[in-house]
Amino acid sequence: MSMRVAFVSQTGAKPGGAEESLSLFLRNLPSDIEPQVVVFEDGEFAQRLRSYGLPTHVIEIPQQLRAVTREKPSAAGTLALPRVIRAVSRFLAKERIDLVHTNTMKAHLIAAPAARLLGIPSVMHMRDMVEGASRVALRAVAQTCSGERIAISHALSRWYGMSRTTVIPNPVDLSRFSQVPKRVDARRMLGVPLDDAPLIGIVGRINRWKGHDRFLRAAANVHARRPIRCVVVGEARFRDADFVPELHVLARELGIADRTTFVPWLEDPRTAYAALDVHCNCSEREPFGRSIIEAAAAGVPTVAFDDGGAVDIIHDGEDGRIIAAGDSDAFADAVFALISDDPARREETARAARVRSARFAAPEHARLVSAVLRRNLRERSI
């Protein structure tokens, strides 16, 4: 029996990790699921979904709601919610939707209540570790409006502590990593000086909670013991544009400005990973860690903290390192140890990372998520 599912995600413009995961899932949907995608703004991501042949609809939300972030909830944004919820409900009824899948924070708070108004089952795909009022609101909506939650890591599942939560890791398009540039070519493309110094890097969205300042301090710590180069790849997306110039200043203050290369956002990150000896994930409570898997698929080990999803990905000491949250000295020590390993040991670590990245293949992720969707529709029908 086929099912019409509305996949609701707030961002239709520049995609982040949540959007990339949804895109991969939708491209691997089983034939019994008929998708209708809903976003709250048009743009690059919405156009990409349309190019895949996915029916993609835009339901505009008011500016006061668009301006709300997980760090800055507002009364004006809250007051705008009922009108948008009703608009989404009308869409769900018009399209005869059987089940709703919500993909991001605003999608949860809008589309799950909209589904509840119509008696349509919904599944909330939890991807963010929000705090304070945002966490309270998300838990309340989840418990009253959704039949089941999907968490992208065990850390995220524990963060909300709700029953009926299934842990399913995010997918990665591993087929893209079957071929990556040679290291010397990748460094040349990034504009990194070609010498014998090991290269460490951080790849992805630049936001304060991602810890790029921690990365630079760790790099300075390692460089004091052995000459290295480091690279910061990405841009400020969604917020924190003022953080980027702060990082340039910090690199100068730490005395590593001449060893640090800042590279703009790469739509294809394979070049970045291919250039690295060690990848660093310095986030505070990283819900998952897509860059860890992408680096692993390119044969690059990651050093990360233990307060997030990295513990589901990295086997400490085998394909990377897991460090106690907040222990910056131990983090730098782990990076130093990895770049100092003998060639045979480095290759063994790289091989283990590549092999274990296969667990995150997109078809398997699609199978697991689809099973949750079917289960919730079946239970509502009984």
N, C-alpha and C positions, 0 to 999 in steps of 0.2 A: 504494500500500500504506500503510495507516495504521500509526502507531507509538504505543505507550503510553509516555509520558515522565513520569518523576517529577521535579518541579521542587522542589528542596529549598532552603529559606531559613530561617535561624535565628530571625528575629524574627516573632512573630505578634501582637505588641502594637503600640506606636507605630512607624509606618514611617519609615525614613530614605530616602536616595537610592536605595540598592540595591533596597529593596522597591518604591519608586515605579516604578523601571525595570522590575522583574519584572512588576508589575501591568499596566503598559502593554503589555508584550510579550504577556502572557497574554490580554489583551483583543483582541489583533490576531492571534492564532494562526491559521495556515491550517487547513483542515478535516481534513487528514490526520494531525494531531497530537492525540492524546487525552491531556489533562493530568491528572495527579494531583499536587496540591500538598502538600508536607510542611513543617510548621513545628515548632519546638521549644517553643512556648508558644502558648496561645490569647490572643485579645484583639482589639483594634481592627482590625489588618491582616487577621487570619484571617477575621474577620467580614465585612470588606469583600470579600474574595475569594469568600466564599460567596454574598454578595449578587449577584456577577456570574455565579453559576451554576457556579463552579469547584469541583470536589471537593477539599476542604481537610481534611487530617488533622493531628492533633497527636501527636507522639511526645515525651513529656516527657523532659527531661534532668536529671541530678542538680544540686543547687544549687551544688556545688563546681565543676562545669563551666559552669553558667550564669554564675557570678561571674568567670570568666576573661575578660580583655580582651586585645586585641592588644598593649597596653603591659605587661600583667601576666600572663604565662603562669604556671601553677602546677603543681607535682608532683601535687597532689590532683586537679586537673582532668584531667591526663594519665592518671592511674590509672583515671579513670571512663570513658575513651574506649572500651575494648573492649566493655563491656556495652552502650553506646549503639550502637556500630557493629553489634553482633549484632542489636539490636532493629530497626534500620533495614534490615538484610539480610532479616530475616523479613518485614517489610512489603513490600519489593521483590519477594520471591518470591511472597508471597500475592497481590499485585496483578498479577503477570505483567508486570512492567515491562520494556520493551525497551531503554531508555536513561535515564540519569540526568543531569540538569542541576543543578549546584550553584551557588548564587548569592552566598554570603557565607562569611566565614572559617570559622566553626564547621561550616557545611554542607560545605565542602570537606574538612575534616579528619575528618568523620564519614561522610558519604554516599559520597564517592569510594572510600574503602577498603571500605565496605559493598558497593558495586557490584562492586569488584574481586573480593571473596570469591565472588561468584556468576558471575563472568565476563561481567557486563553492562557495555557501554561507557559511559563518562561523559565529560562536557564540563564543565570548570570555568570559570565566568564570573568573571574576576579583576577586582575593583573597588577594592582597597585596596593602598596602598603600606606594607606592614608592614616592620619592621626586626628585627634581632637574631635571637633564637631563633625567633620567629614566622615570619620570612622563610625561615629554613632549613627549618623544618617544612613550610611551604607548598610550597616548591620540591620537597622530597622526595616529598610526597604527589602533587603534580602530575606529576612525572616517572614515578612508578611506578603511579599509579592512574587517570590520565586520558589519553584518546587525543588530546585537543586542548584548547587553552585559548582563551578569548575575552578579550581585553584591551580596556578601554573607552577607552584612549588609547595613542598611541605612547610617551608617557613611561612609562606603566605597563608596557607590553611590554618596554621597555628595562630597567626596574627589575629584572625577574625574569630576563631574558635567556634564555628557553627557546625551543627550536624548536617548531614546530607551534602557533604562537600567531597567531590572527587578530584584527586590530584592528577593532572595531565600536563606534562611539560610542553612548552611551546615548540613548534616545529621550526626546522631550518631547511632551506633548499640546498641539500648536500650535493646535488648534481652539479651545482655551479663550481664546486671546489675540486672537481675531478682534474681540473687543469688550473694551475696558478702560475704567475710569472716566476722566473728565477730570481733569487734574492738580490743579486746585483742589479738586475733590470728593474725590480720593484723599487729599490732604494733610489735609483736614478729617476724614476717616474715621480717619486715623492719629493724629490729635491734634497734628499739626505746626502751629505758628503760621503764619498766612497773611500772608506779606510777600513782598518781592521777592528775598529771599536764595535763592541756589541751594541745592538739597538733594542731598546725597550719602548713600549708604546701603549697608549690608551686610545680606544677607537669607539666612536659613537656620539650620541647627543651630548652637548656640553650644558649641563645644569649643575647647580651647586651640590645637590645631593649625590651626584655622580663622582665627586671627589677628585676632580682634576688638580686641585691644590695639593691634596695628599699625594697624588702621583708625582708632582714636581718635587715635593720634599723628599719622597723616597728616592727619586732619581738623583737628587743632589747628594743624598746619603751614600748611594752606591758609587757615584762618580768620585767621591772623596777617597774611595778605596781602589778604584780602577777606572780608567777613562772609558766612558760610554757615550753614546748619543741617545737622545730620546725624541719621540714624535708624538704630537697631539693631533689626532685626526677627528674632525667633526665640526659642528656648529651649534650655536644655542638655538634650540627649537622649543617653541611654546612659551619659554620664559628665560630669564637670567641673561639677557644680552649683555648686560654690564659686567658679567663675570669674565668674559673673554679678555678685555683689556687688563683686567686684574691679574689674569694668569700671565700675560706678557710681562707685567711689572714684577710679579713674583719670581719669574724665571731670572730676571735681571738681579733681583735682590739675592737670590740663592747662588748667583755666580754661574748659572748654566745656560744663559741666554744663547751663547754661541754654540752650545751643544744641543739646543732644542729647536725642532722644526715644527711649525704649526701648519697643518694641511687642511684646506677647506673640506666640506662634506663630500664624501665619495659615494655616489649611488651604487657603485660596485666596489665593496670593501676588500676584495681579494688582494688587490695590490698592497694595501696596508698590511694585511696579515703576512703576506709573502715576504715582506721586508724585515719582519721582526725576528728577534731571538727570543724575547719574552713579552707576553701580553699581560697587562695589568688591569684588573677590575677593582677600582678603589671606592666603589659606591658604599653608601651607608644604607643598610637594609635593602640590598638589591633584590627585587621580587623574583627575578629569574636569572638573567645574564646571557642573552642571546650572543653577545660578542665572544663569550667564553667558548661556545660551541663552534662559532664560525672560525675562531682562532684554532681550535682543536682540529677542525676539518682541514685546515691549511697546514697542520703539523706543528703548531706553535702552542707551548704550554702557557697556562695562565696562573698568576698569583692573585688570590682574592681573599676577602674576609669571610668569616663564618656566620654572619648574622643575617644571611639571606639565602637565595636560591642556589648559590654556588655550591653549597654542600651536596646538592642533588646531582651535580654535574661532574665535579672534580673528585678523583680518588687521590687523596693527599699522598704525595711522595711518589706517585706512579705516573700520572699524566698532568700534574700541576701541583700547586701548593695551596692549602687552606690555612689562613692565619687568624688567630683570635681577634675579634673586632676591636679596633682602636689601638692595636699594638703596632705602631708605625715602624719601630726599630726591627721587629721580627719580620715585618713585610719586606723591608729593605734587605734584610739578611737572606730571605728566601729568594729574592730576585738575584742577589749577588751569587748565591750558591748555584742557581740555574745557569747563569752565564759563565760560571767557572767550571762547570762539569766537563769531564773529558768528552771528546766527540762521540764515542760509542754510547756513553750514558745519555747524551743529548738526543741522539737518534732514537734510542730506546724510548725515551719520554715522548718524543714527537710521534713515534709509531703508535704508542698506547693512546695518545690523544686522538689521533686520526681514527683508530679502530672504534673507540668508545663513542665518538661523535655520531656513529650510525644509529644510536638509540633514538635520535631526534629527527628521523626522517619524516617528511611531511605525510606520506600515505598512511603511516601507522598512527600519527596524530589524528588525521581525519577519521580513521576507523574508530578510535576511542571516543572522540567528541561526538560523532554521529550516533554511537551507541547510547550515550547519555541523552541526546535529543530524542531518540526513539523511545527510550524508557519513560521519559517524562510525558510524552504524548500518549503512550500506551496506558500509563497509570491514570491519567486524567480520563481516558475513555472507558476504563473499567467501572 
